[in-house]
Amino acid sequence: MSTLSSRTGALIARGASVFFDRGPHATAPVSTRVSVGTLPCDVAFSPNGRAAYVPNFISKNVSVIDVATGLIVDRIALGEHPGAIAVSPDGARAFVTEPNEDRVAVINLADGTLRDPIAVGCFPNTVAFNNDGTLAYVTNSSDDTVSVIDVAAGRALSDTIAVGNEPRDVAFSPDGARAYVANFRAGTVSVVDVHAGTVSGTITLSSGFPGGIAVTPDGAVAYVSHGGGRVSVINTSDSAVETVIELGRSSSGMAISPDGSTVYATNPNDHSISVIDAATNRVGETIDVGTRPVAVQFSPDGTRAHVVDGGSDTVSVIRLDPALCSGSAPTGSHAPPSALRRFITAASLALAPPAASATPLPGRVERHGAHVRR
């Protein structure tokens, strides 16, 4: 059984190699490009925004990026091929899917050590925490279910939630009451009542192969990417598809800025990011990044976006700085959405392991290629 992960963009088969179309390297108008491991799959920020975590499928590890400096300050060995990653709301741990092992790895982020892995369903694809971090949902793409993890207990509940054919991604509503599951083969989104632990509705999409999904900070809209290069816009109040946005030849990872004004969608076949204005649901610009971008996330403060370039083993960093826009710099803690623009420099940096003078994140050990247990 194999699956084309919405986040990895790679054909992953049990007991087989990973095949990746490494096309021509695109010019990346980004502030920084960071070299990570081989075949990076996903990215997640710490809640304070100081660290970004990138699982690398072939390298079997997680690269830790100091967001302020762009330096790799840690590599956490896993032992198995990782897929997607999610960081708990309290920043204490990270869950990393291990598709070939039908389990989720658990990392203590304070020291990088591993807890006992959590057994889930068949070929876990993605993972997400609910708003208070008490539960995590895992999409099991080979048995069409979602596993529910009791985070405090460190185990999955015995009952799984049956969803559509080949679930690829999951996102919670901001209040944690609902979860939305993109079902790739079914062409649907399952709406899960989290309290009941059952599917309360199914949204049929006009475009096929939904892979990535993201929900706006106010919970009003869900954006769903499609393998054919489209994004469906769903009104969550009535589960109606409001519009379908045309992007390009393909679409994969999705992310929404913390203020809800901007949606990023990765285009693996075009080596770019489509920037969608959430007010108009129109593509405002396209940003060239590295080869075959498969995942993207905004930092918690909205000043950066990290793009995982699966085909070039890099993370492209896009700087977003309202103070550098034309005209007067916005004042106060909240700049208007129109002031959120890309800050582009001529610098393009591909980093090897940092020199000894590089400053690691507080509370962590600098371990380039070695896994240290305390």
HELIX and SHEET records of a PDB file:
HELIX    1   1 PRO A   99  GLU A  101  5                                   3    
HELIX    2   2 PRO A  268  ASP A  270  5                                   3    
HELIX    3   3 PRO A  322  LEU A  324  5                                   3    
HELIX    4   4 PRO A  337  ALA A  339  5                                   3    
SHEET    1   A 2 SER A   2  LEU A   4  0                                        
SHEET    2   A 2 LEU A  11  ALA A  13 -1                                        
SHEET    1   B 4 THR A  32  SER A  35  0                                        
SHEET    2   B 4 THR A 314  LEU A 320 -1                                        
SHEET    3   B 4 ARG A 304  ASP A 309 -1                                        
SHEET    4   B 4 PRO A 293  PHE A 298 -1                                        
SHEET    1   C 3 THR A  32  SER A  35  0                                        
SHEET    2   C 3 THR A 314  LEU A 320 -1                                        
SHEET    3   C 3 ARG A 342  PHE A 343 -1                                        
SHEET    1   D 4 ALA A  44  PHE A  45  0                                        
SHEET    2   D 4 ALA A  51  ASN A  56 -1                                        
SHEET    3   D 4 ASN A  61  ASP A  66 -1                                        
SHEET    4   D 4 LEU A  71  ALA A  77 -1                                        
SHEET    1   E 4 ILE A  85  VAL A  87  0                                        
SHEET    2   E 4 ARG A  93  GLU A  98 -1                                        
SHEET    3   E 4 ARG A 103  ASN A 108 -1                                        
SHEET    4   E 4 LEU A 114  ALA A 119 -1                                        
SHEET    1   F 4 PRO A 124  PHE A 129  0                                        
SHEET    2   F 4 LEU A 135  ASN A 140 -1                                        
SHEET    3   F 4 THR A 145  ASP A 150 -1                                        
SHEET    4   F 4 ARG A 155  ALA A 156 -1                                        
SHEET    1   G 4 PRO A 124  PHE A 129  0                                        
SHEET    2   G 4 LEU A 135  ASN A 140 -1                                        
SHEET    3   G 4 THR A 145  ASP A 150 -1                                        
SHEET    4   G 4 ILE A 161  ALA A 162 -1                                        
SHEET    1   H 4 PRO A 167  PHE A 172  0                                        
SHEET    2   H 4 ARG A 178  ASN A 183 -1                                        
SHEET    3   H 4 THR A 188  ASP A 193 -1                                        
SHEET    4   H 4 THR A 198  THR A 204 -1                                        
SHEET    1   I 4 PRO A 210  VAL A 215  0                                        
SHEET    2   I 4 VAL A 221  HIS A 226 -1                                        
SHEET    3   I 4 ARG A 230  ASN A 235 -1                                        
SHEET    4   I 4 ALA A 240  GLU A 246 -1                                        
SHEET    1   J 4 MET A 254  ILE A 256  0                                        
SHEET    2   J 4 THR A 262  ASN A 267 -1                                        
SHEET    3   J 4 SER A 272  ASP A 277 -1                                        
SHEET    4   J 4 ARG A 282  ASP A 288 -1                                        
END                                                                             
